[in-house]
Structure formats: structure tokens, C-alpha cells
Amino acid sequence: IDLVDVIQQQNKWAKQIIKKVIKN
């Protein structure tokens, strides 16, 4: 697993969480 891939994946999760928080 490449470190860049892990960071990109964490960014995707963070964006999804932010969207959920904004909706709520």
C-alpha cells in the first residue's frame, strides 16, 4: 500500500464525514 493512496483514502473519508455533518 502506497502512502499517497492511504492519504487520498483518508481525504475521501474526511470529505464524506464532513458532508454528513453538514447535512445533519
Backbone as CSV, one residue per row, in Angstrom:
resi,resn,N_x,N_y,N_z,CA_x,CA_y,CA_z,C_x,C_y,C_z
1,ILE,0.862,-1.195,0.000,0.000,0.000,0.000,0.897,1.243,0.000
2,ASP,0.630,2.147,-0.932,1.442,3.363,-1.032,0.913,4.410,-0.061
3,LEU,1.822,5.168,0.510,1.426,6.185,1.495,0.480,7.199,0.856
4,VAL,0.745,7.528,-0.407,-0.120,8.507,-1.098,-1.541,7.965,-1.197
5,ASP,-1.678,6.676,-1.498,-3.016,6.079,-1.602,-3.740,6.166,-0.262
6,VAL,-3.014,5.913,0.825,-3.634,5.967,2.153,-4.122,7.387,2.444
7,ILE,-3.299,8.377,2.112,-3.686,9.771,2.376,-4.914,10.136,1.545
8,GLN,-4.935,9.730,0.284,-6.086,10.041,-0.578,-7.344,9.379,-0.027
9,GLN,-7.203,8.149,0.474,-8.360,7.439,1.018,-8.875,8.158,2.264
10,GLN,-7.954,8.604,3.115,-8.367,9.318,4.323,-9.063,10.618,3.949
11,ASN,-8.598,11.281,2.883,-9.233,12.520,2.439,-10.662,12.244,1.985
12,LYS,-10.864,11.131,1.278,-12.214,10.777,0.823,-13.119,10.551,2.035
13,TRP,-12.623,9.816,3.025,-13.423,9.565,4.228,-13.740,10.875,4.930
14,ALA,-12.746,11.749,5.044,-12.952,13.038,5.733,-14.027,13.845,5.008
15,LYS,-13.976,13.864,3.686,-14.974,14.626,2.922,-16.365,14.045,3.136
16,GLN,-16.470,12.710,3.147,-17.772,12.079,3.360,-18.307,12.419,4.739
17,ILE,-17.437,12.388,5.752,-17.859,12.702,7.121,-18.313,14.158,7.196
18,ILE,-17.558,15.054,6.556,-17.925,16.480,6.572,-19.290,16.671,5.924
19,LYS,-19.531,15.975,4.802,-20.826,16.102,4.125,-21.941,15.635,5.054
20,LYS,-21.722,14.534,5.754,-22.746,14.018,6.662,-23.002,15.016,7.784
21,VAL,-21.945,15.604,8.311,-22.104,16.558,9.411,-22.857,17.793,8.939
22,ILE,-22.544,18.244,7.728,-23.223,19.443,7.198,-24.707,19.145,6.997
23,LYS,-25.021,17.966,6.476,-26.427,17.598,6.264,-27.153,17.544,7.602
24,ASN,-26.500,17.000,8.618,-27.120,16.912,9.938,-27.049,18.279,10.596
